[in-house]
Amino acid sequence: QVQLVESGGGLVQTGGSLRLSCAASGSGFSINVMGWYRQAPGKQRELVATITSGGTTNYADSVKGRFTISRDNAKNTVYLQMNSLNVEDTAVYYCKAEGYRSGWFQGFWGQGTQVTVSS
């Protein structure tokens, strides 16, 4: 069983910052990519940022220059530093880990953490 546990969400004012963390656990899971996605009310889940085991990052245009994704491979943990937050960033943020387990490429999701930005 692979589990992803997220933390760090909360309520912040416009212009503020938050740092999300996501720790993956589970035997036999070799993680390739970890990432953050978000889903606002009434909208589809969208990619925020991803990072490979080698450190290659990818960001949604809407967060470039404001959010930074990083990763501690030894701890199977991914972080999302969010600065200059605005109300459009309000959403449930989900962590995702993708990699090989039992010979198959699989993806696992966290339970989500709420981020609310007030004006």
Secondary structure, 3 states (H helix, E strand, C coil): CCEEEEECCEEEECCCCEEEEEEEECCCEEEEEEEEEEECCCCCCEEEEEEECCCCEEECHHHCCCEEEEEEHHHCEEEEEECCCCHHHCEEEEEEEEEEECCEEEEEECCCEEEEEEC
